[in-house]
Amino acid sequence: MEILGKDVKIETHPAGKQSVFALVSAGYGVTLAVQSQAERGFPGVIFRPLRESDAHLPIRLGWDAGRQDAVTGRFVAFIRDFVRQR
């Protein structure tokens, strides 16, 4: 929030991968998917593999800092450690 400014309001909505694929299918952007999801397919979505051996995708993560979910904390720690190793 510090980067965006004090007057910015962010609305969150629960959404699963199916909801995201439905938005992509409707023409509202792109998303990343793992190979197993691409193999299953989704109506109206075209999956394109990243074939470059040195492909790099910068990722920004955000989460509710007040959330006491152990899975979220472990995931964030995993990503942090993974990025430090690169």
PyMOL Python script that loads the backbone (N, CA, C, O; Angstrom):
from pymol import cmd

cmd.read_pdbstr("""\
ATOM      1  N   MET A   1       0.822  -1.194   0.000  1.00  0.00           N
ATOM      2  CA  MET A   1       0.000   0.000   0.000  1.00  0.00           C
ATOM      3  C   MET A   1       0.868   1.260   0.000  1.00  0.00           C
ATOM      4  O   MET A   1       0.470   2.285  -0.554  1.00  0.00           O
ATOM      5  N   GLU A   2       2.050   1.190   0.617  1.00  0.00           N
ATOM      6  CA  GLU A   2       2.937   2.351   0.642  1.00  0.00           C
ATOM      7  C   GLU A   2       3.344   2.771  -0.758  1.00  0.00           C
ATOM      8  O   GLU A   2       3.449   3.963  -1.049  1.00  0.00           O
ATOM      9  N   ILE A   3       3.571   1.803  -1.620  1.00  0.00           N
ATOM     10  CA  ILE A   3       3.996   2.098  -2.992  1.00  0.00           C
ATOM     11  C   ILE A   3       2.863   2.709  -3.802  1.00  0.00           C
ATOM     12  O   ILE A   3       3.089   3.629  -4.588  1.00  0.00           O
ATOM     13  N   LEU A   4       1.638   2.203  -3.618  1.00  0.00           N
ATOM     14  CA  LEU A   4       0.497   2.655  -4.418  1.00  0.00           C
ATOM     15  C   LEU A   4      -0.083   3.975  -3.943  1.00  0.00           C
ATOM     16  O   LEU A   4      -0.682   4.703  -4.734  1.00  0.00           O
ATOM     17  N   GLY A   5       0.078   4.292  -2.694  1.00  0.00           N
ATOM     18  CA  GLY A   5      -0.478   5.527  -2.158  1.00  0.00           C
ATOM     19  C   GLY A   5      -1.551   5.243  -1.128  1.00  0.00           C
ATOM     20  O   GLY A   5      -2.140   4.162  -1.099  1.00  0.00           O
ATOM     21  N   LYS A   6      -1.791   6.221  -0.292  1.00  0.00           N
ATOM     22  CA  LYS A   6      -2.737   6.051   0.811  1.00  0.00           C
ATOM     23  C   LYS A   6      -4.194   6.014   0.363  1.00  0.00           C
ATOM     24  O   LYS A   6      -5.030   5.419   1.044  1.00  0.00           O
ATOM     25  N   ASP A   7      -4.513   6.636  -0.769  1.00  0.00           N
ATOM     26  CA  ASP A   7      -5.900   6.727  -1.215  1.00  0.00           C
ATOM     27  C   ASP A   7      -6.355   5.550  -2.065  1.00  0.00           C
ATOM     28  O   ASP A   7      -7.507   5.514  -2.497  1.00  0.00           O
ATOM     29  N   VAL A   8      -5.479   4.591  -2.310  1.00  0.00           N
ATOM     30  CA  VAL A   8      -5.818   3.461  -3.166  1.00  0.00           C
ATOM     31  C   VAL A   8      -6.628   2.441  -2.375  1.00  0.00           C
ATOM     32  O   VAL A   8      -6.259   2.049  -1.268  1.00  0.00           O
ATOM     33  N   LYS A   9      -7.741   2.021  -2.972  1.00  0.00           N
ATOM     34  CA  LYS A   9      -8.561   0.985  -2.358  1.00  0.00           C
ATOM     35  C   LYS A   9      -8.394  -0.287  -3.177  1.00  0.00           C
ATOM     36  O   LYS A   9      -8.503  -0.267  -4.403  1.00  0.00           O
ATOM     37  N   ILE A  10      -8.131  -1.383  -2.494  1.00  0.00           N
ATOM     38  CA  ILE A  10      -7.978  -2.663  -3.158  1.00  0.00           C
ATOM     39  C   ILE A  10      -9.116  -3.565  -2.719  1.00  0.00           C
ATOM     40  O   ILE A  10      -9.358  -3.753  -1.527  1.00  0.00           O
ATOM     41  N   GLU A  11      -9.807  -4.118  -3.699  1.00  0.00           N
ATOM     42  CA  GLU A  11     -10.876  -5.064  -3.413  1.00  0.00           C
ATOM     43  C   GLU A  11     -10.369  -6.461  -3.729  1.00  0.00           C
ATOM     44  O   GLU A  11      -9.755  -6.678  -4.774  1.00  0.00           O
ATOM     45  N   THR A  12     -10.615  -7.388  -2.855  1.00  0.00           N
ATOM     46  CA  THR A  12     -10.235  -8.765  -3.109  1.00  0.00           C
ATOM     47  C   THR A  12     -11.487  -9.603  -3.316  1.00  0.00           C
ATOM     48  O   THR A  12     -12.542  -9.339  -2.740  1.00  0.00           O
ATOM     49  N   HIS A  13     -11.340 -10.600  -4.141  1.00  0.00           N
ATOM     50  CA  HIS A  13     -12.441 -11.507  -4.436  1.00  0.00           C
ATOM     51  C   HIS A  13     -11.892 -12.930  -4.458  1.00  0.00           C
ATOM     52  O   HIS A  13     -10.849 -13.183  -5.060  1.00  0.00           O
ATOM     53  N   PRO A  14     -12.578 -13.848  -3.812  1.00  0.00           N
ATOM     54  CA  PRO A  14     -12.099 -15.225  -3.870  1.00  0.00           C
ATOM     55  C   PRO A  14     -12.225 -15.757  -5.290  1.00  0.00           C
ATOM     56  O   PRO A  14     -13.270 -15.609  -5.924  1.00  0.00           O
ATOM     57  N   ALA A  15     -11.171 -16.369  -5.784  1.00  0.00           N
ATOM     58  CA  ALA A  15     -11.201 -16.922  -7.135  1.00  0.00           C
ATOM     59  C   ALA A  15     -10.234 -18.090  -7.213  1.00  0.00           C
ATOM     60  O   ALA A  15      -9.110 -18.017  -6.716  1.00  0.00           O
ATOM     61  N   GLY A  16     -10.675 -19.148  -7.830  1.00  0.00           N
ATOM     62  CA  GLY A  16      -9.825 -20.302  -8.064  1.00  0.00           C
ATOM     63  C   GLY A  16      -9.291 -20.270  -9.480  1.00  0.00           C
ATOM     64  O   GLY A  16      -9.570 -19.343 -10.241  1.00  0.00           O
ATOM     65  N   LYS A  17      -8.528 -21.279  -9.827  1.00  0.00           N
ATOM     66  CA  LYS A  17      -7.936 -21.344 -11.162  1.00  0.00           C
ATOM     67  C   LYS A  17      -9.017 -21.414 -12.236  1.00  0.00           C
ATOM     68  O   LYS A  17      -8.847 -20.856 -13.320  1.00  0.00           O
ATOM     69  N   GLN A  18     -10.124 -22.092 -11.946  1.00  0.00           N
ATOM     70  CA  GLN A  18     -11.215 -22.174 -12.921  1.00  0.00           C
ATOM     71  C   GLN A  18     -11.774 -20.784 -13.227  1.00  0.00           C
ATOM     72  O   GLN A  18     -12.071 -20.471 -14.380  1.00  0.00           O
ATOM     73  N   SER A  19     -11.917 -19.960 -12.201  1.00  0.00           N
ATOM     74  CA  SER A  19     -12.415 -18.596 -12.402  1.00  0.00           C
ATOM     75  C   SER A  19     -11.437 -17.780 -13.244  1.00  0.00           C
ATOM     76  O   SER A  19     -11.842 -17.014 -14.118  1.00  0.00           O
ATOM     77  N   VAL A  20     -10.143 -17.954 -12.966  1.00  0.00           N
ATOM     78  CA  VAL A  20      -9.124 -17.226 -13.726  1.00  0.00           C
ATOM     79  C   VAL A  20      -9.149 -17.667 -15.184  1.00  0.00           C
ATOM     80  O   VAL A  20      -9.099 -16.829 -16.084  1.00  0.00           O
ATOM     81  N   PHE A  21      -9.225 -18.977 -15.427  1.00  0.00           N
ATOM     82  CA  PHE A  21      -9.293 -19.470 -16.807  1.00  0.00           C
ATOM     83  C   PHE A  21     -10.547 -18.955 -17.513  1.00  0.00           C
ATOM     84  O   PHE A  21     -10.504 -18.655 -18.707  1.00  0.00           O
ATOM     85  N   ALA A  22     -11.656 -18.850 -16.790  1.00  0.00           N
ATOM     86  CA  ALA A  22     -12.885 -18.323 -17.396  1.00  0.00           C
ATOM     87  C   ALA A  22     -12.699 -16.866 -17.813  1.00  0.00           C
ATOM     88  O   ALA A  22     -13.178 -16.461 -18.871  1.00  0.00           O
ATOM     89  N   LEU A  23     -12.007 -16.076 -16.990  1.00  0.00           N
ATOM     90  CA  LEU A  23     -11.737 -14.679 -17.359  1.00  0.00           C
ATOM     91  C   LEU A  23     -10.813 -14.598 -18.572  1.00  0.00           C
ATOM     92  O   LEU A  23     -11.020 -13.766 -19.456  1.00  0.00           O
ATOM     93  N   VAL A  24      -9.796 -15.456 -18.618  1.00  0.00           N
ATOM     94  CA  VAL A  24      -8.894 -15.479 -19.772  1.00  0.00           C
ATOM     95  C   VAL A  24      -9.674 -15.882 -21.016  1.00  0.00           C
ATOM     96  O   VAL A  24      -9.506 -15.284 -22.079  1.00  0.00           O
ATOM     97  N   SER A  25     -10.516 -16.883 -20.887  1.00  0.00           N
ATOM     98  CA  SER A  25     -11.334 -17.341 -22.010  1.00  0.00           C
ATOM     99  C   SER A  25     -12.240 -16.228 -22.534  1.00  0.00           C
ATOM    100  O   SER A  25     -12.509 -16.149 -23.733  1.00  0.00           O
ATOM    101  N   ALA A  26     -12.705 -15.372 -21.629  1.00  0.00           N
ATOM    102  CA  ALA A  26     -13.581 -14.259 -22.017  1.00  0.00           C
ATOM    103  C   ALA A  26     -12.807 -13.067 -22.571  1.00  0.00           C
ATOM    104  O   ALA A  26     -13.406 -12.067 -22.968  1.00  0.00           O
ATOM    105  N   GLY A  27     -11.470 -13.168 -22.601  1.00  0.00           N
ATOM    106  CA  GLY A  27     -10.667 -12.101 -23.182  1.00  0.00           C
ATOM    107  C   GLY A  27     -10.148 -11.081 -22.192  1.00  0.00           C
ATOM    108  O   GLY A  27      -9.733  -9.994 -22.594  1.00  0.00           O
ATOM    109  N   TYR A  28     -10.161 -11.400 -20.908  1.00  0.00           N
ATOM    110  CA  TYR A  28      -9.719 -10.457 -19.883  1.00  0.00           C
ATOM    111  C   TYR A  28      -8.295 -10.738 -19.398  1.00  0.00           C
ATOM    112  O   TYR A  28      -8.057 -10.759 -18.190  1.00  0.00           O
ATOM    113  N   GLY A  29      -7.367 -10.949 -20.289  1.00  0.00           N
ATOM    114  CA  GLY A  29      -5.973 -11.075 -19.897  1.00  0.00           C
ATOM    115  C   GLY A  29      -5.378 -12.440 -20.125  1.00  0.00           C
ATOM    116  O   GLY A  29      -5.916 -13.266 -20.862  1.00  0.00           O
ATOM    117  N   VAL A  30      -4.259 -12.654 -19.479  1.00  0.00           N
ATOM    118  CA  VAL A  30      -3.510 -13.900 -19.579  1.00  0.00           C
ATOM    119  C   VAL A  30      -3.180 -14.389 -18.168  1.00  0.00           C
ATOM    120  O   VAL A  30      -3.312 -13.643 -17.198  1.00  0.00           O
ATOM    121  N   THR A  31      -2.757 -15.627 -18.067  1.00  0.00           N
ATOM    122  CA  THR A  31      -2.343 -16.179 -16.788  1.00  0.00           C
ATOM    123  C   THR A  31      -1.256 -17.201 -17.015  1.00  0.00           C
ATOM    124  O   THR A  31      -1.024 -17.623 -18.148  1.00  0.00           O
ATOM    125  N   LEU A  32      -0.594 -17.599 -15.965  1.00  0.00           N
ATOM    126  CA  LEU A  32       0.380 -18.672 -16.015  1.00  0.00           C
ATOM    127  C   LEU A  32      -0.298 -19.952 -15.555  1.00  0.00           C
ATOM    128  O   LEU A  32      -1.157 -19.932 -14.673  1.00  0.00           O
ATOM    129  N   ALA A  33       0.095 -21.060 -16.159  1.00  0.00           N
ATOM    130  CA  ALA A  33      -0.469 -22.350 -15.776  1.00  0.00           C
ATOM    131  C   ALA A  33       0.634 -23.398 -15.792  1.00  0.00           C
ATOM    132  O   ALA A  33       1.569 -23.323 -16.590  1.00  0.00           O
ATOM    133  N   VAL A  34       0.513 -24.359 -14.914  1.00  0.00           N
ATOM    134  CA  VAL A  34       1.465 -25.459 -14.924  1.00  0.00           C
ATOM    135  C   VAL A  34       1.099 -26.405 -16.060  1.00  0.00           C
ATOM    136  O   VAL A  34      -0.024 -26.390 -16.564  1.00  0.00           O
ATOM    137  N   GLN A  35       2.060 -27.222 -16.449  1.00  0.00           N
ATOM    138  CA  GLN A  35       1.873 -28.099 -17.598  1.00  0.00           C
ATOM    139  C   GLN A  35       0.668 -29.021 -17.440  1.00  0.00           C
ATOM    140  O   GLN A  35      -0.055 -29.258 -18.408  1.00  0.00           O
ATOM    141  N   SER A  36       0.441 -29.538 -16.245  1.00  0.00           N
ATOM    142  CA  SER A  36      -0.688 -30.451 -16.045  1.00  0.00           C
ATOM    143  C   SER A  36      -2.024 -29.771 -16.311  1.00  0.00           C
ATOM    144  O   SER A  36      -2.952 -30.411 -16.806  1.00  0.00           O
ATOM    145  N   GLN A  37      -2.139 -28.470 -15.989  1.00  0.00           N
ATOM    146  CA  GLN A  37      -3.374 -27.739 -16.285  1.00  0.00           C
ATOM    147  C   GLN A  37      -3.513 -27.516 -17.777  1.00  0.00           C
ATOM    148  O   GLN A  37      -4.618 -27.596 -18.314  1.00  0.00           O
ATOM    149  N   ALA A  38      -2.417 -27.238 -18.449  1.00  0.00           N
ATOM    150  CA  ALA A  38      -2.454 -27.031 -19.895  1.00  0.00           C
ATOM    151  C   ALA A  38      -2.842 -28.318 -20.610  1.00  0.00           C
ATOM    152  O   ALA A  38      -3.558 -28.279 -21.611  1.00  0.00           O
ATOM    153  N   GLU A  39      -2.380 -29.447 -20.109  1.00  0.00           N
ATOM    154  CA  GLU A  39      -2.707 -30.730 -20.730  1.00  0.00           C
ATOM    155  C   GLU A  39      -4.186 -31.052 -20.612  1.00  0.00           C
ATOM    156  O   GLU A  39      -4.752 -31.695 -21.496  1.00  0.00           O
ATOM    157  N   ARG A  40      -4.814 -30.618 -19.539  1.00  0.00           N
ATOM    158  CA  ARG A  40      -6.261 -30.830 -19.368  1.00  0.00           C
ATOM    159  C   ARG A  40      -7.051 -29.905 -20.266  1.00  0.00           C
ATOM    160  O   ARG A  40      -8.136 -30.252 -20.734  1.00  0.00           O
ATOM    161  N   GLY A  41      -6.501 -28.719 -20.507  1.00  0.00           N
ATOM    162  CA  GLY A  41      -7.179 -27.753 -21.363  1.00  0.00           C
ATOM    163  C   GLY A  41      -8.314 -27.027 -20.663  1.00  0.00           C
ATOM    164  O   GLY A  41      -8.735 -27.397 -19.567  1.00  0.00           O
ATOM    165  N   PHE A  42      -8.795 -25.992 -21.319  1.00  0.00           N
ATOM    166  CA  PHE A  42      -9.939 -25.221 -20.832  1.00  0.00           C
ATOM    167  C   PHE A  42     -10.585 -24.582 -22.061  1.00  0.00           C
ATOM    168  O   PHE A  42      -9.876 -23.993 -22.877  1.00  0.00           O
ATOM    169  N   PRO A  43     -11.898 -24.679 -22.217  1.00  0.00           N
ATOM    170  CA  PRO A  43     -12.553 -24.139 -23.408  1.00  0.00           C
ATOM    171  C   PRO A  43     -12.248 -22.653 -23.627  1.00  0.00           C
ATOM    172  O   PRO A  43     -12.428 -21.838 -22.722  1.00  0.00           O
ATOM    173  N   GLY A  44     -11.793 -22.313 -24.817  1.00  0.00           N
ATOM    174  CA  GLY A  44     -11.534 -20.921 -25.166  1.00  0.00           C
ATOM    175  C   GLY A  44     -10.176 -20.395 -24.757  1.00  0.00           C
ATOM    176  O   GLY A  44      -9.866 -19.231 -25.011  1.00  0.00           O
ATOM    177  N   VAL A  45      -9.347 -21.234 -24.121  1.00  0.00           N
ATOM    178  CA  VAL A  45      -8.025 -20.806 -23.675  1.00  0.00           C
ATOM    179  C   VAL A  45      -6.968 -21.515 -24.525  1.00  0.00           C
ATOM    180  O   VAL A  45      -7.017 -22.731 -24.712  1.00  0.00           O
ATOM    181  N   ILE A  46      -6.027 -20.745 -25.027  1.00  0.00           N
ATOM    182  CA  ILE A  46      -4.914 -21.304 -25.790  1.00  0.00           C
ATOM    183  C   ILE A  46      -3.688 -21.300 -24.881  1.00  0.00           C
ATOM    184  O   ILE A  46      -3.299 -20.260 -24.350  1.00  0.00           O
ATOM    185  N   PHE A  47      -3.097 -22.453 -24.711  1.00  0.00           N
ATOM    186  CA  PHE A  47      -1.912 -22.598 -23.867  1.00  0.00           C
ATOM    187  C   PHE A  47      -0.667 -22.557 -24.740  1.00  0.00           C
ATOM    188  O   PHE A  47      -0.580 -23.277 -25.735  1.00  0.00           O
ATOM    189  N   ARG A  48       0.287 -21.726 -24.376  1.00  0.00           N
ATOM    190  CA  ARG A  48       1.549 -21.597 -25.104  1.00  0.00           C
ATOM    191  C   ARG A  48       2.687 -21.895 -24.127  1.00  0.00           C
ATOM    192  O   ARG A  48       2.792 -21.246 -23.086  1.00  0.00           O
ATOM    193  N   PRO A  49       3.535 -22.866 -24.451  1.00  0.00           N
ATOM    194  CA  PRO A  49       4.639 -23.183 -23.531  1.00  0.00           C
ATOM    195  C   PRO A  49       5.754 -22.155 -23.597  1.00  0.00           C
ATOM    196  O   PRO A  49       5.968 -21.520 -24.629  1.00  0.00           O
ATOM    197  N   LEU A  50       6.456 -22.000 -22.497  1.00  0.00           N
ATOM    198  CA  LEU A  50       7.682 -21.203 -22.473  1.00  0.00           C
ATOM    199  C   LEU A  50       8.803 -22.159 -22.839  1.00  0.00           C
ATOM    200  O   LEU A  50       9.148 -23.040 -22.052  1.00  0.00           O
ATOM    201  N   ARG A  51       9.374 -21.996 -24.020  1.00  0.00           N
ATOM    202  CA  ARG A  51      10.359 -22.968 -24.506  1.00  0.00           C
ATOM    203  C   ARG A  51      11.796 -22.521 -24.327  1.00  0.00           C
ATOM    204  O   ARG A  51      12.707 -23.343 -24.425  1.00  0.00           O
ATOM    205  N   GLU A  52      12.023 -21.260 -24.070  1.00  0.00           N
ATOM    206  CA  GLU A  52      13.390 -20.785 -23.921  1.00  0.00           C
ATOM    207  C   GLU A  52      14.007 -21.389 -22.664  1.00  0.00           C
ATOM    208  O   GLU A  52      13.383 -21.398 -21.603  1.00  0.00           O
ATOM    209  N   SER A  53      15.223 -21.890 -22.785  1.00  0.00           N
ATOM    210  CA  SER A  53      15.875 -22.507 -21.634  1.00  0.00           C
ATOM    211  C   SER A  53      16.238 -21.476 -20.568  1.00  0.00           C
ATOM    212  O   SER A  53      16.403 -21.821 -19.398  1.00  0.00           O
ATOM    213  N   ASP A  54      16.361 -20.215 -20.973  1.00  0.00           N
ATOM    214  CA  ASP A  54      16.712 -19.170 -20.014  1.00  0.00           C
ATOM    215  C   ASP A  54      15.549 -18.213 -19.747  1.00  0.00           C
ATOM    216  O   ASP A  54      15.763 -17.062 -19.366  1.00  0.00           O
ATOM    217  N   ALA A  55      14.318 -18.691 -19.947  1.00  0.00           N
ATOM    218  CA  ALA A  55      13.143 -17.848 -19.717  1.00  0.00           C
ATOM    219  C   ALA A  55      13.111 -17.392 -18.262  1.00  0.00           C
ATOM    220  O   ALA A  55      13.395 -18.171 -17.353  1.00  0.00           O
ATOM    221  N   HIS A  56      12.767 -16.139 -18.052  1.00  0.00           N
ATOM    222  CA  HIS A  56      12.724 -15.566 -16.709  1.00  0.00           C
ATOM    223  C   HIS A  56      11.457 -14.739 -16.580  1.00  0.00           C
ATOM    224  O   HIS A  56      11.204 -13.853 -17.397  1.00  0.00           O
ATOM    225  N   LEU A  57      10.675 -15.018 -15.577  1.00  0.00           N
ATOM    226  CA  LEU A  57       9.447 -14.272 -15.319  1.00  0.00           C
ATOM    227  C   LEU A  57       9.535 -13.628 -13.941  1.00  0.00           C
ATOM    228  O   LEU A  57       9.509 -14.333 -12.932  1.00  0.00           O
ATOM    229  N   PRO A  58       9.639 -12.304 -13.879  1.00  0.00           N
ATOM    230  CA  PRO A  58       9.629 -11.669 -12.556  1.00  0.00           C
ATOM    231  C   PRO A  58       8.237 -11.815 -11.933  1.00  0.00           C
ATOM    232  O   PRO A  58       7.227 -11.605 -12.605  1.00  0.00           O
ATOM    233  N   ILE A  59       8.190 -12.166 -10.679  1.00  0.00           N
ATOM    234  CA  ILE A  59       6.917 -12.400  -9.990  1.00  0.00           C
ATOM    235  C   ILE A  59       6.856 -11.534  -8.741  1.00  0.00           C
ATOM    236  O   ILE A  59       7.828 -11.438  -7.991  1.00  0.00           O
ATOM    237  N   ARG A  60       5.732 -10.921  -8.530  1.00  0.00           N
ATOM    238  CA  ARG A  60       5.479 -10.141  -7.316  1.00  0.00           C
ATOM    239  C   ARG A  60       4.365 -10.844  -6.559  1.00  0.00           C
ATOM    240  O   ARG A  60       3.315 -11.146  -7.127  1.00  0.00           O
ATOM    241  N   LEU A  61       4.587 -11.101  -5.297  1.00  0.00           N
ATOM    242  CA  LEU A  61       3.582 -11.773  -4.480  1.00  0.00           C
ATOM    243  C   LEU A  61       2.979 -10.800  -3.484  1.00  0.00           C
ATOM    244  O   LEU A  61       3.656  -9.901  -2.985  1.00  0.00           O
ATOM    245  N   GLY A  62       1.727 -10.986  -3.208  1.00  0.00           N
ATOM    246  CA  GLY A  62       1.064 -10.202  -2.186  1.00  0.00           C
ATOM    247  C   GLY A  62       0.168 -11.114  -1.364  1.00  0.00           C
ATOM    248  O   GLY A  62      -0.422 -12.056  -1.892  1.00  0.00           O
ATOM    249  N   TRP A  63       0.070 -10.840  -0.103  1.00  0.00           N
ATOM    250  CA  TRP A  63      -0.787 -11.629   0.759  1.00  0.00           C
ATOM    251  C   TRP A  63      -1.197 -10.781   1.951  1.00  0.00           C
ATOM    252  O   TRP A  63      -0.592  -9.748   2.237  1.00  0.00           O
ATOM    253  N   ASP A  64      -2.205 -11.224   2.621  1.00  0.00           N
ATOM    254  CA  ASP A  64      -2.707 -10.548   3.807  1.00  0.00           C
ATOM    255  C   ASP A  64      -1.732 -10.813   4.951  1.00  0.00           C
ATOM    256  O   ASP A  64      -1.634 -11.942   5.431  1.00  0.00           O
ATOM    257  N   ALA A  65      -1.018  -9.789   5.385  1.00  0.00           N
ATOM    258  CA  ALA A  65      -0.008  -9.944   6.428  1.00  0.00           C
ATOM    259  C   ALA A  65      -0.618 -10.388   7.756  1.00  0.00           C
ATOM    260  O   ALA A  65       0.076 -10.971   8.590  1.00  0.00           O
ATOM    261  N   GLY A  66      -1.890 -10.124   7.959  1.00  0.00           N
ATOM    262  CA  GLY A  66      -2.546 -10.509   9.200  1.00  0.00           C
ATOM    263  C   GLY A  66      -3.031 -11.942   9.206  1.00  0.00           C
ATOM    264  O   GLY A  66      -3.501 -12.435  10.232  1.00  0.00           O
ATOM    265  N   ARG A  67      -2.924 -12.607   8.093  1.00  0.00           N
ATOM    266  CA  ARG A  67      -3.413 -13.980   8.006  1.00  0.00           C
ATOM    267  C   ARG A  67      -2.482 -14.919   8.754  1.00  0.00           C
ATOM    268  O   ARG A  67      -1.266 -14.871   8.571  1.00  0.00           O
ATOM    269  N   GLN A  68      -3.043 -15.759   9.581  1.00  0.00           N
ATOM    270  CA  GLN A  68      -2.251 -16.672  10.395  1.00  0.00           C
ATOM    271  C   GLN A  68      -2.232 -18.085   9.813  1.00  0.00           C
ATOM    272  O   GLN A  68      -2.042 -19.057  10.544  1.00  0.00           O
ATOM    273  N   ASP A  69      -2.425 -18.197   8.517  1.00  0.00           N
ATOM    274  CA  ASP A  69      -2.463 -19.476   7.818  1.00  0.00           C
ATOM    275  C   ASP A  69      -1.045 -20.030   7.685  1.00  0.00           C
ATOM    276  O   ASP A  69      -0.181 -19.370   7.106  1.00  0.00           O
ATOM    277  N   ALA A  70      -0.794 -21.216   8.206  1.00  0.00           N
ATOM    278  CA  ALA A  70       0.549 -21.805   8.151  1.00  0.00           C
ATOM    279  C   ALA A  70       0.982 -22.084   6.719  1.00  0.00           C
ATOM    280  O   ALA A  70       2.164 -21.952   6.403  1.00  0.00           O
ATOM    281  N   VAL A  71       0.062 -22.465   5.854  1.00  0.00           N
ATOM    282  CA  VAL A  71       0.411 -22.770   4.469  1.00  0.00           C
ATOM    283  C   VAL A  71       0.926 -21.516   3.763  1.00  0.00           C
ATOM    284  O   VAL A  71       1.904 -21.587   3.018  1.00  0.00           O
ATOM    285  N   THR A  72       0.291 -20.388   3.984  1.00  0.00           N
ATOM    286  CA  THR A  72       0.737 -19.140   3.369  1.00  0.00           C
ATOM    287  C   THR A  72       2.150 -18.791   3.822  1.00  0.00           C
ATOM    288  O   THR A  72       2.991 -18.425   3.001  1.00  0.00           O
ATOM    289  N   GLY A  73       2.410 -18.899   5.095  1.00  0.00           N
ATOM    290  CA  GLY A  73       3.741 -18.603   5.614  1.00  0.00           C
ATOM    291  C   GLY A  73       4.803 -19.516   5.032  1.00  0.00           C
ATOM    292  O   GLY A  73       5.894 -19.063   4.687  1.00  0.00           O
ATOM    293  N   ARG A  74       4.490 -20.797   4.923  1.00  0.00           N
ATOM    294  CA  ARG A  74       5.452 -21.743   4.345  1.00  0.00           C
ATOM    295  C   ARG A  74       5.687 -21.462   2.875  1.00  0.00           C
ATOM    296  O   ARG A  74       6.818 -21.556   2.397  1.00  0.00           O
ATOM    297  N   PHE A  75       4.636 -21.120   2.157  1.00  0.00           N
ATOM    298  CA  PHE A  75       4.781 -20.802   0.738  1.00  0.00           C
ATOM    299  C   PHE A  75       5.666 -19.575   0.542  1.00  0.00           C
ATOM    300  O   PHE A  75       6.576 -19.586  -0.287  1.00  0.00           O
ATOM    301  N   VAL A  76       5.400 -18.534   1.294  1.00  0.00           N
ATOM    302  CA  VAL A  76       6.200 -17.311   1.191  1.00  0.00           C
ATOM    303  C   VAL A  76       7.653 -17.597   1.542  1.00  0.00           C
ATOM    304  O   VAL A  76       8.553 -17.090   0.873  1.00  0.00           O
ATOM    305  N   ALA A  77       7.903 -18.394   2.570  1.00  0.00           N
ATOM    306  CA  ALA A  77       9.276 -18.743   2.950  1.00  0.00           C
ATOM    307  C   ALA A  77       9.951 -19.557   1.850  1.00  0.00           C
ATOM    308  O   ALA A  77      11.130 -19.353   1.560  1.00  0.00           O
ATOM    309  N   PHE A  78       9.210 -20.475   1.241  1.00  0.00           N
ATOM    310  CA  PHE A  78       9.760 -21.273   0.143  1.00  0.00           C
ATOM    311  C   PHE A  78      10.180 -20.391  -1.014  1.00  0.00           C
ATOM    312  O   PHE A  78      11.289 -20.532  -1.529  1.00  0.00           O
ATOM    313  N   ILE A  79       9.305 -19.476  -1.432  1.00  0.00           N
ATOM    314  CA  ILE A  79       9.618 -18.581  -2.545  1.00  0.00           C
ATOM    315  C   ILE A  79      10.796 -17.693  -2.190  1.00  0.00           C
ATOM    316  O   ILE A  79      11.691 -17.500  -3.012  1.00  0.00           O
ATOM    317  N   ARG A  80      10.812 -17.151  -0.987  1.00  0.00           N
ATOM    318  CA  ARG A  80      11.932 -16.308  -0.556  1.00  0.00           C
ATOM    319  C   ARG A  80      13.249 -17.057  -0.649  1.00  0.00           C
ATOM    320  O   ARG A  80      14.225 -16.531  -1.185  1.00  0.00           O
ATOM    321  N   ASP A  81      13.289 -18.280  -0.133  1.00  0.00           N
ATOM    322  CA  ASP A  81      14.517 -19.081  -0.170  1.00  0.00           C
ATOM    323  C   ASP A  81      14.893 -19.464  -1.592  1.00  0.00           C
ATOM    324  O   ASP A  81      16.075 -19.479  -1.936  1.00  0.00           O
ATOM    325  N   PHE A  82      13.916 -19.769  -2.410  1.00  0.00           N
ATOM    326  CA  PHE A  82      14.160 -20.142  -3.807  1.00  0.00           C
ATOM    327  C   PHE A  82      14.803 -18.966  -4.559  1.00  0.00           C
ATOM    328  O   PHE A  82      15.764 -19.150  -5.307  1.00  0.00           O
ATOM    329  N   VAL A  83      14.273 -17.784  -4.357  1.00  0.00           N
ATOM    330  CA  VAL A  83      14.802 -16.600  -5.042  1.00  0.00           C
ATOM    331  C   VAL A  83      16.218 -16.285  -4.566  1.00  0.00           C
ATOM    332  O   VAL A  83      17.060 -15.880  -5.368  1.00  0.00           O
ATOM    333  N   ARG A  84      16.486 -16.460  -3.305  1.00  0.00           N
ATOM    334  CA  ARG A  84      17.832 -16.207  -2.775  1.00  0.00           C
ATOM    335  C   ARG A  84      18.871 -17.148  -3.369  1.00  0.00           C
ATOM    336  O   ARG A  84      20.038 -16.779  -3.496  1.00  0.00           O
ATOM    337  N   GLN A  85      18.460 -18.358  -3.735  1.00  0.00           N
ATOM    338  CA  GLN A  85      19.385 -19.333  -4.295  1.00  0.00           C
ATOM    339  C   GLN A  85      19.762 -19.023  -5.735  1.00  0.00           C
ATOM    340  O   GLN A  85      20.771 -19.533  -6.222  1.00  0.00           O
ATOM    341  N   ARG A  86      18.985 -18.203  -6.427  1.00  0.00           N
ATOM    342  CA  ARG A  86      19.217 -17.927  -7.844  1.00  0.00           C
ATOM    343  C   ARG A  86      20.270 -16.920  -8.038  1.00  0.00           C
ATOM    344  O   ARG A  86      20.590 -16.572  -9.175  1.00  0.00           O
TER     345      ARG A  86
END
""", "prot")
cmd.dss("prot")
cmd.show_as("cartoon", "prot")
cmd.util.cbc("prot")
cmd.orient("prot")
